[in-house]
Amino acid sequence: MGVALRWTLAGDVHLAFSTVAHGDMRDAERRSGFLASVGCHGPCAVPDQVHGCAIAPADAHVAAVVADGLATRTPGPAIAVFGADCPGLCLAAGNAIAVAHCGWRGTAGGIVDAAIAALARLTSQPCSTWQAFIGPGISAAHYEVDGPVLDARSWPAHALRDQRGDRARLDLASAIVADLAVHGVTGVTRADVCTWDDPRLWSYRRRGPGLVQALVAWRD
């Protein structure tokens, strides 16, 4: 089995991102093997993703819910979201964490706002003290989008590159950073790993349909 990508945030928040070698993370057996390999031995909640903006509460005893993110108090279950180009977002406060799948549809529709609201319901700590992490995703160099995407919201100017007519290269991570800053969340760590460029990872844009990876977050 391959070696996962790993990060740790202050407050013992652990993050891991699976690779192609770990297999399709929608498969429960494959996912269990990946989680064990990164030292995440407790229960892990995953959503039934639909490219929307809903963030659902998670605990160790609920089945997958239709949502594109999860939030939980800590200690509690690990939480994960899937992606094959769309970056995952983790938000961490002192006593709660949230994760969200931030594709262009979700980012245009307000999933960052929804994740912040979900975490705010679980913690009394102000947003300015939170940490944020943006996981691997496709970089702007390989993510040219067209009119329907550009018209889906008012994208931050610095998140659009090489714009010409109804086409541009979209930097989703930069758009997420801008949306976080609106709420005072400025402590942001970016993985800066491109799913297209990294041979360990699966890119939908580059390879077509196939497996998906998982970004998992937990506290020991």
Secondary structure, 3 states (H helix, E strand, C coil): CCCCEEEEECCCEEEEECCHHHCCCCCHHHHHHHHHHCCCCCCEECCECCCCCCCEECCCCCCCCECCEEEEECCCCEEEEEECCCCEEEEEECCEEEEEECCHHHHHHCHHHHHHHHHHCCCCCCHHHCEEEECCECCHHHCEECHHHHCCCCCCHHHEEEEECCEEEECHHHHHHHHHHHCCCCCEEECCCECCCCCCCCCHHHHCCCCCEEEEEEEC
